[in-house]
Every structure is written in structure tokens, then in C-alpha cells.
Amino acid sequence: MMLYLPFIYYSLLLLYILRKQGLSIAACMVGVYMVTSFLSIFLYHFTDSFEDLTISVAPAIMYCIVPTLVIWPFYRFNSSIKREISCNNTRVFDILSYIVIGCFVFSVLFYASDLLYLRNIGLDIGSLRGDEDYLARGSQSQSSGILRMISSICNAIGSMSSISLILCFYSICFMKRKAWFNSLLFLSSMSCIIVGIVSIDRSIIFYWIIRLIFIFVMFIPYFSKQTRRIITISSLGILGIVGIYLIVLTLSRFGSESINSILYYFGQNYLYFCWYWDNYVPPVTHYGFFCPIISHFFLDWGYPVDAVPFGLLVSDSVGYFVNVFYTFMGSIMLYLGKSWIVPLSMVFIVLTLLFIRKDNKITLYDLIFVFLWAQIPYCGVILYLYTEYVYAMGFMFVLLYCIWARRREGAQGLKESSGPFVYHIIEEKKE
């Protein structure tokens, strides 16, 4: 029964949200947990990977309750309500837009040789996964000095490149910019896809897909019928191309086992969470989880910062492989232990309620913050995203820019409300 509990629970919860709000970001967040829970049932029954797994009551209930609690503030925000979204300072908007476009252009140029190499490899691309010779020839590994520093910054910003979609949709809905400019913004969101292709990593591309869906849902109230139709068709076309690449990569890596690999990829989350809840005891406590940037550049905890190298270290200690998908809650267990799951979730809820308000008038940069913050539970259906210092750096860069942008807007016609990051629009002085 515990195997089916999350799917039943999240299905009912999704129906409730759809009835109350329609299609909203909260519905998206619940939806990914419902889908992965459904796939876990197939993975459990039709493969032998988890034949010895017995799912106990405690992790099954935790898997339902904790994500629900951290999603609740976003349900309370209710993205289906049509709000007045302001961006009075177009210069600030343009600066951010050209930064993300510049990072995209740099990524294309920087990884051009790698992309050409992969094109020549063709359908055998999957064989390069874990190939040390291929990894050694990568552009970034060969770069040094200022170029390596620039590439690191661009990769950090590129990790948050999905905000280009927010800028693109906002431009379409409210600023009526030229089609070429909006197209560049849309393409700029694919900086992360370039990194995913070069690193032969499907998870990065999967993140882009679900973020596109998330941001599209955020802007549904503001799309005209014609705009919605155009964006839907364009997005489906691009998703089709990306989907073909994922199919080719999957077939290349797994061959006849491709279907099982897909089930394993998207259905393991719940099963591994339950297994680790009952069996995993962290051999070390790595507080770099809280601030990977500081840990990476300034503090030496004696352990790697990023999830993959830290997971390999832990694997050697505990005697079994831990670099699997087990949701953001499993990431907390890996670094700190399961006793931290509820306290950290409560802290997240409090911070979300403080910084994400229900005001009818918000800024574009508030919307960006909602998106960045929502990635913790949303992409957290796979892992806790900001454990990787690159993602943490990208989050920090964009967050600081949003705070600066809000202040700029406050100086040009916005009055700060009681909320720390929310401004009310006042009448703009006409010159």
C-alpha cells in the first residue's frame, strides 16, 4: 500500500488545486511529484532493481507531507491570479537581458569545438558518458586564466538561464519588443542545454523542460489567445527537437534497455528516498550544504562541495552507491541526516512566506525571485539543486541583481511596501 500512497495522494491534491486555482505553479509542482510517483510503481513492479525493497510507513508519509508543506506558500501566492507586474526601468531590464544573451553567445563560442566533435560522433554520443579522454579534451578543461574565469561566471549565470524565458514572456506580454529580440531571449534560455549536451547529461535538459512548463504557466494569465497559441506551437516544436536528442542519447547509452532506463531515471526518486530513510546513516556531516559558495572558495571542510564528488566519497565510506535521485529531502539526508529534513523545511516555509507576498501589484523581479525560490521543491523532485556551487552562484548573481533592480525601480516610481521585496506602483511623474 505504501508504494501507491504518494501517487494517490498527489493525484487527489492536484485535482484539488486545479479545481480551486486552475493551472498554477502549485499545480505544476504537485504534478511532477505525481508523475514521478506513478513511474516509481512501474519501476518497482517491472524491473528487478528494487525487488528487495520494503517501503515502510514513515518515509511514505514524509514523502507526502513535507513537499506539500513547502509547496503550500506557492499555492497561497496563486499564480493564476492576474496581477499588475511592473518594470518601470527598461534600462535595468535591458541590462539583464543582454547579460543572459551574452552568456548564451559565449557558451556557443566556447563549446563550439565540443559541439562539432559531438556532431561527428553522431548516434554514438552516449558512449562518451564517463569517457575520461573526452572529458579531458573539453574546452573548459583546456582553458586557463581569464578565459577560465569568464567561462565559470558564464556557466554560473547560464545555470539560471531559464530566467531568459521570464524576460522573453514579459517582453512579449508587456513591452512589445521586436521578434528578433524575444527570439534571442528564448534561445538564451538554452545555455544550460548546451552544457547538458557537452557533458552528456540528461538531467540538465530535463530541468530546462520542466522550467519552461513552469514559466509558461506563470504567464498564462497574461497571454492573449493568439500569443498563447504562437508560444505553445513554438515551444512544442523546440521540445520536439530536444526530445529527439534525448531519445537518441538514451538509445545510444542503453540500447534495448532504454525504456527501463527512462523508468529508472524518473521513477527512482521515491523508492530511493524510502530506502535511504530506513538504511542510510551519514558517515560525515557536511555543513557546506548550507553555503556551497563559501565552502568552495573560502572554507575547507575536508570534503568536496558538489554533490557528485561528495557522493563518491560517501559511497566509499558506506559501501554502496549514493549518487542517485532521492529528492531534495534525500539531499538533506546525504549531507546532514534525516533529522534535519523537517527543521530545514520549516525554515524554507517561513522564508517563502516572508519574501513571496500575495500583493496584487508586484515587480518583474519579484516574479524572478518566485521562480528561483520555487526551484527548491520543484526541481527538488530530483535533487536539491543549489548544492552545486555553480547553481548557488547563479542564484546569488540573479538574486543580487533583482534586489538592485527593485531599488532602482523604487527610486523611479515605486514605493516600498511592508514586504521586504514587494513594491506598490504609484503614479509616474510625466516630464
C-alpha positions in Angstrom: 0.0 0.0 0.0 2.9 2.4 0.8 4.1 2.1 -2.8 0.9 3.6 -4.1 0.3 6.2 -1.4 2.2 9.1 -3.0 0.6 8.7 -6.4 -2.9 8.5 -4.9 -2.2 11.4 -2.6 -0.6 13.7 -5.2 -3.3 12.9 -7.7 -6.0 14.0 -5.3 -4.0 17.0 -4.3 -3.5 18.0 -7.9 -7.3 17.7 -8.6 -8.0 19.9 -5.6 -5.6 22.6 -6.8 -6.9 22.5 -10.3 -10.4 22.9 -9.0 -9.5 25.8 -6.7 -7.0 27.7 -8.9 -6.9 26.1 -12.3 -3.5 25.6 -13.8 -1.0 27.3 -11.5 2.7 26.9 -10.4 1.5 25.0 -7.4 -0.3 22.5 -9.7 3.0 22.2 -11.7 4.9 21.4 -8.6 2.4 18.8 -7.3 2.2 17.4 -10.9 5.9 16.4 -11.0 5.6 14.6 -7.8 2.5 12.8 -9.0 4.2 11.7 -12.3 7.4 10.5 -10.7 5.4 8.6 -8.0 3.4 7.0 -10.8 6.6 5.9 -12.6 8.0 4.5 -9.4 5.2 2.0 -9.3 6.2 0.7 -12.8 9.8 0.7 -11.8 9.1 -1.3 -8.7 7.0 -3.9 -10.5 8.6 -4.3 -13.9 12.3 -4.2 -13.1 14.3 -6.1 -10.6 16.2 -3.1 -9.2 14.1 -2.8 -6.1 12.8 -6.3 -5.7 14.2 -6.4 -2.1 12.8 -3.0 -1.1 10.2 -2.9 1.6 8.6 0.6 1.9 7.8 1.5 5.5 5.1 3.9 6.7 7.3 6.7 8.0 9.2 7.6 4.7 6.0 7.2 2.7 4.2 9.7 4.9 7.2 12.1 4.9 7.3 12.0 1.1 3.7 13.2 1.0 3.7 15.7 3.9 7.0 17.6 3.6 6.7 18.5 -0.1 3.1 19.6 0.4 4.2 21.9 3.2 6.9 23.6 1.2 4.6 23.9 -1.9 1.8 25.5 0.2 3.2 29.0 0.2 3.3 28.9 -3.6 -0.4 27.7 -3.6 -1.1 30.7 -1.3 0.7 33.0 -3.8 -1.7 31.7 -6.5 -0.1 32.4 -9.9 -3.4 32.0 -11.7 -4.5 35.5 -10.4 -3.8 38.2 -12.9 -1.6 40.8 -11.2 -0.1 44.1 -12.2 3.5 43.4 -12.9 5.7 46.4 -13.3 9.1 47.1 -14.8 9.3 50.8 -15.0 13.0 51.0 -15.6 13.5 49.5 -19.0 17.3 50.1 -18.8 17.5 47.6 -15.9 15.5 45.1 -17.9 17.8 45.6 -20.9 21.0 45.1 -18.9 19.8 41.8 -17.5 18.6 40.7 -21.0 21.9 41.5 -22.7 23.8 39.7 -19.9 21.9 36.4 -20.5 22.1 36.8 -24.2 25.9 37.5 -23.9 26.3 34.4 -21.8 24.5 32.3 -24.4 26.7 33.6 -27.2 29.8 33.0 -25.1 28.6 29.4 -24.4 28.1 28.7 -28.1 31.5 30.0 -29.0 33.2 28.4 -26.0 31.8 25.0 -26.6 31.8 25.2 -30.4 34.7 22.7 -30.8 32.9 20.3 -28.4 29.6 20.6 -30.3 31.3 20.0 -33.6 33.1 17.0 -32.2 29.8 15.6 -30.9 28.2 16.2 -34.3 30.8 14.0 -35.9 30.3 11.3 -33.2 26.6 11.2 -34.2 24.5 8.4 -32.8 27.3 7.1 -30.7 27.2 10.2 -28.4 26.1 8.1 -25.4 29.3 6.2 -25.4 31.2 9.3 -24.3 29.4 9.4 -21.0 32.2 8.9 -18.4 34.8 8.8 -21.1 37.9 10.3 -19.5 39.6 11.1 -22.8 36.5 13.1 -23.9 36.3 14.9 -20.6 40.0 15.8 -20.8 39.6 17.3 -24.2 36.8 19.6 -23.2 37.1 23.3 -23.9 36.8 24.3 -20.2 39.4 21.8 -19.1 41.9 23.2 -21.6 41.2 26.8 -20.8 43.1 28.8 -18.2 43.5 32.3 -16.8 41.0 34.9 -17.7 39.1 32.7 -20.2 38.5 30.0 -17.5 37.3 32.7 -15.1 34.9 34.1 -17.7 33.6 30.7 -18.5 33.0 30.0 -14.8 31.0 33.2 -14.5 29.0 32.5 -17.7 28.3 28.9 -16.5 27.1 30.2 -13.2 24.7 32.7 -14.9 23.9 30.1 -17.6 22.8 27.7 -14.8 20.0 30.2 -14.2 19.5 30.8 -17.9 15.8 29.8 -17.7 15.1 33.4 -16.4 15.6 34.3 -20.1 12.1 32.8 -20.6 10.7 35.1 -17.9 12.2 38.1 -19.7 11.1 36.8 -23.0 7.5 36.2 -22.0 7.4 39.5 -20.1 8.7 41.3 -23.2 6.0 39.7 -25.3 3.2 40.5 -22.9 4.1 44.0 -21.8 7.0 45.5 -23.6 6.2 44.6 -27.2 9.8 44.3 -28.2 10.9 43.1 -31.7 10.5 39.5 -32.6 14.3 39.0 -33.0 14.9 40.3 -29.5 12.4 38.0 -28.0 13.7 35.1 -30.0 17.2 35.8 -28.7 15.9 35.8 -25.1 14.2 32.4 -25.7 17.3 30.9 -27.3 19.4 32.3 -24.4 17.4 30.1 -22.0 19.1 27.1 -23.8 22.6 27.9 -22.5 22.1 25.1 -20.0 21.1 22.8 -22.8 24.5 23.4 -24.4 26.2 22.4 -21.2 24.0 19.4 -20.9 24.8 18.3 -24.5 28.6 18.8 -24.0 28.6 16.9 -20.6 26.2 14.2 -21.9 23.9 14.9 -19.0 20.2 14.4 -19.4 19.2 15.9 -16.1 20.2 19.4 -17.1 18.0 19.2 -20.2 15.2 17.7 -18.1 15.4 20.7 -15.8 15.1 23.1 -18.7 12.0 21.3 -19.9 10.1 21.4 -16.6 11.2 25.1 -16.1 9.8 26.0 -19.5 6.5 24.5 -18.4 6.7 26.2 -15.0 7.3 29.7 -16.5 4.7 29.2 -19.2 2.2 28.5 -16.5 3.3 31.6 -14.6 2.4 33.8 -17.6 -0.8 32.1 -18.7 -3.0 34.8 -17.2 -1.2 37.5 -19.3 -1.1 35.8 -22.7 -3.6 36.7 -25.3 -5.2 33.8 -27.1 -3.1 34.4 -30.2 0.1 34.8 -28.2 -0.6 31.7 -26.2 -1.2 29.8 -29.5 2.1 31.0 -31.0 4.2 30.3 -27.9 2.6 26.9 -27.5 3.3 25.8 -31.0 6.9 27.2 -30.9 7.6 25.6 -27.5 6.2 22.2 -28.7 8.5 22.4 -31.8 11.6 23.1 -29.7 10.5 20.4 -27.2 10.2 18.0 -30.0 13.8 18.7 -31.2 15.1 18.4 -27.6 13.0 15.2 -27.1 14.6 13.7 -30.3 18.0 14.4 -28.9 17.1 12.8 -25.5 15.8 9.7 -27.3 19.0 9.4 -29.4 21.1 9.9 -26.3 19.1 7.3 -24.3 19.2 4.7 -27.1 22.9 5.3 -27.6 23.7 4.8 -23.9 21.2 2.0 -23.0 20.2 0.3 -26.3 17.4 -2.3 -25.7 17.2 -1.2 -22.1 16.2 2.3 -22.9 12.6 2.0 -21.7 13.8 0.6 -18.4 16.4 3.4 -18.1 13.7 6.0 -18.5 11.6 4.4 -15.8 14.7 4.2 -13.6 15.6 7.8 -14.3 12.3 9.4 -13.4 10.9 6.8 -11.1 13.7 6.1 -8.7 13.2 9.3 -6.5 10.5 8.0 -4.2 12.0 4.5 -3.9 15.5 5.6 -3.1 14.2 8.2 -0.6 12.4 5.4 1.2 15.4 3.1 1.1 17.8 5.8 2.4 15.4 6.8 5.1 15.5 3.3 6.6 19.1 2.4 5.8 21.4 5.4 5.4 23.4 6.8 8.2 25.7 9.7 7.1 29.3 8.9 7.8 30.2 12.6 7.9 28.2 15.8 8.4 29.0 18.3 5.7 27.7 21.8 6.6 28.9 23.1 3.2 25.3 22.1 2.2 24.1 25.5 3.6 26.5 27.7 1.6 28.4 25.8 -1.1 29.9 29.1 -2.5 31.7 29.9 0.8 32.7 26.2 1.1 34.1 26.1 -2.4 36.1 29.3 -2.4 36.9 30.1 1.3 36.4 27.2 3.7 37.9 23.8 3.5 35.6 21.3 5.3 37.8 18.5 4.3 35.2 17.2 1.8 34.2 18.1 -1.8 31.4 20.6 -2.1 29.5 19.5 -5.1 27.1 16.6 -4.8 28.7 14.1 -7.2 32.3 14.1 -5.7 30.9 14.2 -2.2 28.6 11.3 -3.1 31.5 9.3 -4.4 33.4 10.0 -1.1 30.3 8.9 0.9 29.9 5.8 -1.3 33.4 4.7 -0.3 32.6 5.1 3.3 29.2 3.4 3.5 29.9 0.7 0.9 27.1 1.4 -1.6 26.4 3.9 -4.3 24.7 7.1 -3.2 24.8 9.3 -6.3 21.2 8.6 -7.2 18.0 10.7 -7.3 16.2 10.9 -3.9 14.6 14.4 -3.9 15.7 17.5 -2.0 14.9 15.6 1.2 17.3 12.9 0.3 20.0 15.5 -0.4 19.5 16.8 3.2 19.9 13.2 4.4 23.1 12.8 2.4 24.8 15.8 3.9 23.2 16.2 7.3 21.0 13.3 8.2 17.2 12.8 8.2 16.7 14.7 11.5 17.3 18.0 9.5 14.6 17.5 7.0 11.7 18.9 9.0 13.6 21.8 10.6 15.0 23.0 7.2 11.6 22.6 5.6 10.1 24.8 8.2 12.8 27.5 7.7 12.1 27.3 3.9 8.4 27.8 4.5 9.0 30.8 6.8 11.3 32.5 4.3 8.9 31.9 1.5 6.1 33.5 3.4 8.3 36.5 4.2 9.6 37.1 0.7 6.7 36.0 -1.5 3.7 38.1 -0.8 0.1 37.9 -2.2 0.1 41.5 -3.3 -1.9 42.3 -6.4 0.9 44.6 -7.7 4.4 43.2 -8.0 7.6 43.8 -10.0 9.1 41.6 -12.7 12.0 40.9 -10.3 9.6 39.6 -7.7 8.4 37.1 -10.3 12.0 36.1 -11.0 12.5 35.6 -7.3 9.4 33.4 -7.1 10.8 31.3 -9.9 14.3 30.9 -8.3 12.9 30.1 -4.9 10.4 27.6 -6.3 13.2 25.6 -7.9 14.0 24.1 -4.5 10.8 22.0 -4.2 10.1 21.9 -8.0 13.4 20.6 -9.3 13.8 19.1 -5.8 11.7 16.2 -7.1 15.1 15.1 -8.4 17.7 16.6 -6.0 18.4 19.8 -4.0 19.6 22.0 -6.9 21.7 24.5 -5.0 24.1 22.0 -3.5 26.2 22.6 -6.6 28.2 25.8 -6.2 27.6 26.7 -9.8 23.9 26.8 -9.3 24.3 28.6 -6.0 26.5 31.2 -7.7 23.9 31.7 -10.4 21.2 32.1 -7.8 23.3 34.6 -5.9 24.1 36.7 -9.0 20.5 36.8 -10.2 19.1 37.5 -6.7 21.5 40.4 -6.0 20.6 41.8 -9.4 16.9 41.6 -8.6 17.4 43.3 -5.3 19.4 46.1 -7.1 16.8 46.3 -9.8 14.0 46.7 -7.2 15.8 49.5 -5.6 16.4 51.2 -8.9 12.7 50.9 -9.6 11.9 52.3 -6.2 13.9 55.4 -7.0 12.0 55.8 -10.2 8.4 55.5 -9.2 7.9 52.6 -6.9 7.1 52.8 -3.2 8.3 50.0 -0.9 5.5 48.1 0.8 5.7 46.3 4.2 7.1 43.3 2.5 10.9 43.2 2.0 10.8 42.6 -1.7 7.5 43.9 -2.9 6.7 47.4 -4.2 3.4 49.1 -4.9 3.1 51.1 -8.1 2.5 54.8 -7.7 1.7 57.3 -10.4 4.8 58.0 -12.5 5.7 61.7 -13.0 5.4 62.8 -16.5 8.1 65.1 -17.9 
